[in-house]
Amino acid sequence: MEINILQLIEGAKQARGLTVVIDVFRAFSTACYVTERGAYRIVPVGDIETAYRLKRDNPSYILMGERGGVIQPGFDFGNSPTHAERADFTGLTVVHTTSAGTQGIANAGGADEVVTGSFVNAGAIVRYIRERKPERVSLVCMGLGAKSPADEDTLCAEYIKNELEGKPNDFERIVRHLREGEGRTGSFMDLEGEVSERSAPKSDFEKCLDLDRFSFVLKVEPFEEGLKQLRKIEVAP
Ligand SMILES: O=C(O)[C@H](CS(=O)(=O)O)OP(=O)(O)O
């Protein structure tokens, strides 16, 4: 199995084989919490205008996401796993648009298959890849606003690669690195006061680093009008 770690939009465009589009802080962690809370489907979109149009055409849809880490006008939720965990999405369609993660999905057109990547379901992703036995795996790190690499995404890609290759991982060390300084990235972490409460509560950090909380992967599949949706696939331990 050939495993490549790629970065940002360009990396998403180069991705081939079974592709994991990784966004730890916070898009694909949040998507797992939304799924766990009963969402019927998540529709990841790159373009915010598409998100608004979908809501106009389907008033029952839930709008979720951010720009610059901040919830946008008319949105029901920001990109917060803390808020997603408290909500009930049973039977609902959630339209999700973010600065980095959902842009990666939109640009991974050359992949054979795409799943989302984060630490909260990293073990399930590894088991899924082992089951599928692809010749080629692309691990795409979406970084900060899809503009510059972010340690949390690269560390998640390396973690998945190590697991697949039977090499050791030290998750505690990863958390320390992200908590204590040079590894601390993500514009959502710098939001303060009311903006932070509404868009990015401080607890989002822990929620995104709750390793293997979920035992499913989220697979990107076609939806209507050229759009995509995420389908939950349980992966046995
Ligand atoms: O809101 C987030 O968590 C980030 C914002 S940014 O990438 O740091 O600008 O978006 P995401 O797409 O979840 O990385």
Ligand as a Chemical Component Dictionary entry (heavy atoms), coordinates in Angstrom:
data_LIG
# 
_chem_comp.id                   LIG 
_chem_comp.type                 NON-POLYMER 
_chem_comp.pdbx_formal_charge   0 
_chem_comp.three_letter_code    LIG 
# 
loop_
_chem_comp_atom.comp_id 
_chem_comp_atom.atom_id 
_chem_comp_atom.alt_atom_id 
_chem_comp_atom.type_symbol 
_chem_comp_atom.charge 
_chem_comp_atom.model_Cartn_x 
_chem_comp_atom.model_Cartn_y 
_chem_comp_atom.model_Cartn_z 
_chem_comp_atom.pdbx_ordinal 
LIG O1 O1 O 0 -13.787 27.013 12.138 1  
LIG C1 C1 C 0 -12.819 26.288 12.021 2  
LIG O2 O2 O 0 -12.598 25.412 12.809 3  
LIG C2 C2 C 0 -11.873 26.445 10.832 4  
LIG C3 C3 C 0 -11.584 27.874 10.580 5  
LIG S1 S1 S 0 -9.997  28.081 9.927  6  
LIG O3 O3 O 0 -9.672  26.992 8.985  7  
LIG O4 O4 O 0 -9.090  28.042 11.075 8  
LIG O5 O5 O 0 -10.036 29.393 9.249  9  
LIG O6 O6 O 0 -12.465 25.907 9.677  10 
LIG P1 P1 P 0 -12.305 24.379 9.261  11 
LIG O7 O7 O 0 -12.782 24.229 7.838  12 
LIG O8 O8 O 0 -13.118 23.560 10.194 13 
LIG O9 O9 O 0 -10.839 24.079 9.416  14 
# 
loop_
_chem_comp_bond.comp_id 
_chem_comp_bond.atom_id_1 
_chem_comp_bond.atom_id_2 
_chem_comp_bond.value_order 
_chem_comp_bond.pdbx_ordinal 
LIG O1 C1 DOUB 1  
LIG C1 O2 SING 2  
LIG C1 C2 SING 3  
LIG C2 C3 SING 4  
LIG C2 O6 SING 5  
LIG C3 S1 SING 6  
LIG S1 O3 DOUB 7  
LIG S1 O4 DOUB 8  
LIG S1 O5 SING 9  
LIG O6 P1 SING 10 
LIG P1 O7 DOUB 11 
LIG P1 O8 SING 12 
LIG P1 O9 SING 13 
# 
